[in-house]
Amino acid sequence: MAKKVLLFGDIGIDDTVALIYASLSDEVEIVGIVADYGNVSREDAVSNIHYLTKLFNYPSVIPVIRGAEVPLTGEQPTFYPEIHGEHGLGPIIPNDDGQLKIENFLEIVKIIETYKNDLVIVNIGRLTSLATMFILYRELMNNIEAYYIMGGAFWIPGNVTTVAEANFHGDPIAVNIVLTYASNVTIIPLNATRKAIVTPEMVKYIDQFGKTKILQPLMDYYTRFYKERDPSLPGAPVHDVVTLIAAIHPEMFTFGTYPVSIIDELNGPARGQSIAEEPTNNQHNNGSKIHSIAFDLDYNMFFYNFLSVLTGQKIQGK
């Protein structure tokens, strides 16, 4: 049975690749999409979802929900056109005819009440909307089967500052709210996602099968940025796809369990830093809740799964 997923995302290139993956996978059923600010503005995220759901024939009954427009910090968000393009789809300008029905934020409540313990939440953008749900409906959020969160960098450099990953840096207050109140959380940080490299050769092979449509221009744009940053990289990491995959293939990862806290001082150099300490007892964990963290990725398993799903062919290693 396909895993029922409520997806929170700031729909840039890697979020888009995650949606393409979901549209072609028999193991994932997207039952709602929450459009947040992050890689792009919330309105661009909505337009991108509209474009993608039509392009990949997502069922029209899937609710698309406007999420957060700014972080809980009250700041104006920073967008990243150099990474994701002006509108979040690399060189592609989405054709949004304005016909997409946008649901009220509280549609999230209906989705949770409908699926309850069968529902998985996958958060691949900033955590503002998810934190808001814990502020408004803390008891209801206990019904979720599991949470998978893309964010953090544990004991390794960040990707937006020396110590912080972008999702956790963008709204560290929201991250701490979620990690304080949510149970059954799995964090998929840069430690694992940076290893999920998709090479131009992989993209060309996938493109021959014609199922992924816009994957090549998206990944060409994305890879160009990463190669300019680090010429030694053979391709670009698809952080958000890996987080979605974790919900259906945990065997692909190596996990550790730690108390987790996030530095939420807004003006200091440590803002957004994710901290995992050896668990001792509750008195010595400073109140930090214990969560599962993916520290490593089996790249061969990822490689063959990614190719198999996106080509529609069963591809296995030797």
N, C-alpha and C positions, 0 to 999 in steps of 0.2 A: 504494500500500500504506500502511495506517495506521501511524503511528509508535508503536512499543511503548514505553510510559512506565511507569517505577516512580516513584510519587509519594510524596514525604515531605511531610506537612502537619500543621499545628496547627489542626484544622478549625473555623475561625470562619466568618464570613459570606463573605469574599472567597474563602477556600478552597472553600467550598460552591459558590459560583458557578462556580469552576473545574471542580469535579466535574460540575456540571450541564452546562457547556459540553462537557466530555469525553464525557458520556453521549449527547449529541446530534450530535457531530461524527464524520464518516466518516474523518477524518484522524488521530484519536487512538485508541489502544487502551490502556486502563489495565490493566497486568498485575500490579499489586500496589500496595497502599496502606500506608504506614507512618504510624501515628498517634503524634504527638508532643505534648508540652506546648507551650504558647506563648500563643496567644490564649486558650486554655482549658486545663484540666488534661488529662493524657493520657487519663484515663478518660472524660471528656466527649468528647474527640476520637473515641474508639472508639465511644461511643454514637451520635455524630452520623454516623459512617461507616455504622454499622448501619442507622440510620434512612434515610439517603440512598440506600444501595445497594438497599434494598427499594423505596423510593419511585420510583426511576428504573430499576428492573429491571436493575441491574448483574448480570452473570453470577455465580452463586454460587461459581464456581471461583476467582474473583479472591481471592488471599490478602490478609487484613487482619492487619497485624503490629503488635504493641505496640512502640513505639519508646521514646525516652528520657522519663523522668519528671521529671528535674531536669537542669540544665546541668552541663557539666564543671567549672564554677567551684565547684560544691558548694552554691550558694545555693538558697534556695527561690524558685521563679519567681513573677513578678508576672503576674496575669491581667487582662483588660481587658473586664469586663462592660458598661461604659459604651459601648464600641464594638461589641461582638459579641453582647451579651446574656448572661444568666446562664449559659446552657449553650453559647453560641457560635452559636446560630441565631436571633439577634434575639428576637422575642417567642415563638418556637416552642419548646415543651418536647418533645424527641424521645421517642417511645414505644419504649423499648428493652426487648424481652422477654427479653433475655439469651441468645438462641439463636444469636447470631453466633459462628462458630468463629474464635478468635483464634490466629494462628500464632506460633510461637516466633520470636524476633528473627533467628535464623540461617536462617529461610526466605528472607531476602534473598540469602543465598549461593546457594540453589537457583535463585532467579529469575535471578540474574546468570549462573550456569552454563548455564541453559537458553537464554537469549537472546544472551548475550555481546555481540559487537560490533553487534548490532541493537538494543540496549537504550539508551534515553535515561533519565537520572535528572533529574527536575524536583523541586527542593527549594523549597517555598513557605512553610516555617516556620523555626524555629530549626535550626541545623545540627548539633546534638549527635549525633543518630543517624548522620548521614552521616559525621561525623568519627570516630565509633566504628568504623565499617566500615573506614576507612583505618588506624586503629590495629591492628585485628585482621587485616585482609585486604588489605594494601596492594597486593600483586601482583595479586590478583583484580580490584581496582578499576581496574586499567589496561585491562580488557576493555570498559569502558563506551564507547559511541560518543561521547557528549557529556553534559555536565552543564549544567543551566540553574538558576541560583540567584537567587531573589528576595531582594534585600538591598542595603544600602548607600545612601549619599547622597554623591555626589562633587561637591565644590565648591558644594553647596547645603545648606540647613538640613535637619536630620533630622526625624523625626516622633515621637521619644520623648525626645530631648534636642536641644539646639541643633545638635549636630553628628552625631548618630547615628540610624540607622534601627533599628527594633525588633528585627528578626531578628539583625542583627549585634551590637546592644547586649546582647541577651539571653544570648548565649554567645560572646563574642569569641574565646575560646581555641579553640572548635570551628571558627570561621570560618577562623582562621589555619592550623589543621591541614589543612582541606580545600583551601585555596588554596595551601598549600605542596606537597601531594602530588598533587592532581588535575590532569589534563591535559584539554584541550578544554573549558575552562570558559567559559561565558558568564554574566556577571552582569547581572541586570536590576534596576537600582536605582530609587530614587524619581525620579531624573532623567527616566526614561521612564514609569514606572508612574503617577505623579501626573497624567499627561496623559490617561490612559485613563478618562475620566469617562463614567459611565453616568447619564443624566438620568432624572427621573421620567417624562418623555414617552416615552423609549425603553422603559422598563419597562412602561408601560401598553400600548404597541403590541405588545410581545412577549407580554404576558399574554393578548391576544386569541386567540392561536393555541393556548393551552392546553398547551403542551409542557413549560413550565418550572415549573408547579405552584406552588411556594412562593417563586418569585423576587420577587414584589411585596412581601410582608411583610418579607422579608429586606432588600431594597434600601430600603424605606421607613424601616426602623429604622436602617440604615447611613447613609443620606443625611441623616437627622435629626441624627446626630452631627456629620457633616462640615459641615452648614449652620450648626450652633451654633458650631462652631469658626471657620468662615469663611463668612459670609453671602453673599459674592460668588460662591461656587462654584455652578455650575448643577446639580451632582449629586455623586456619590461615585466616587472612583477604585477600580477593581477590580484591585489590584496582582497578585494571584495568577493571574487569568485571563490577563493579559498575559504573564506568565512562561511559562505553558503554551503560549500562542500563539507565542511566540518560537521554540519547538522545531520548529514546523511552518511558520511564515511569517517567517523572518528578514528578508525584504525589507520588512517593516513598520517596521524599526528602522534607526537610524543608529548605527554602532558605532565605538568607538575601542579601541586595543590599548595597554595600559599595565601596568607592574609595579604590583601591588596589595598593600597591607599594611593590617592592621587594628590599631588601638590596643587592646591587651588588658590595660591597667592597670585593675584593677577598681574602684578607689576615686576615680579622678580624673575631671574634667569631660570629658575626651576619650575616655572609654571607648566602644568600639564605632565610633569614627570610621573611615571608610574613606578611604584615601589612595591616589591614583593620581599617579605622577610621570612626567615625560617619560622614555621609555626611552633610556638611553645605552649602557652596557655592564654586564656582570654585576658588575663591581667597584663600580660606582656605583649599583647598584640595591638595595644592602643585602641582597642575597639574595632579594629579592621576585620571585616568578614572574610572568611576563607573561600577562595574561588579557584576554579581550574584554569590553567594557563597553557596554551600550546607553545612549546618551546622549539619544536622541530617539525619538519615536514618530510615525509618520504617522497622525494621528487619523482622517482620512477612511477609510483602509484598515481601521483597527480598527473604526470605526463600522459599515461595511457588512459586514465579516466577522462581527462580534458579532451583528448583527441577523439575518444570513442563517442562521447556525448555530442560534441560539436560536428562530427562528421556523420553521426548516425550509424557508424560501423563499429563492430566489436573488435577493438585493437588491443592485443596483448603483447607483453614483453616476451622475450625469448627465455 
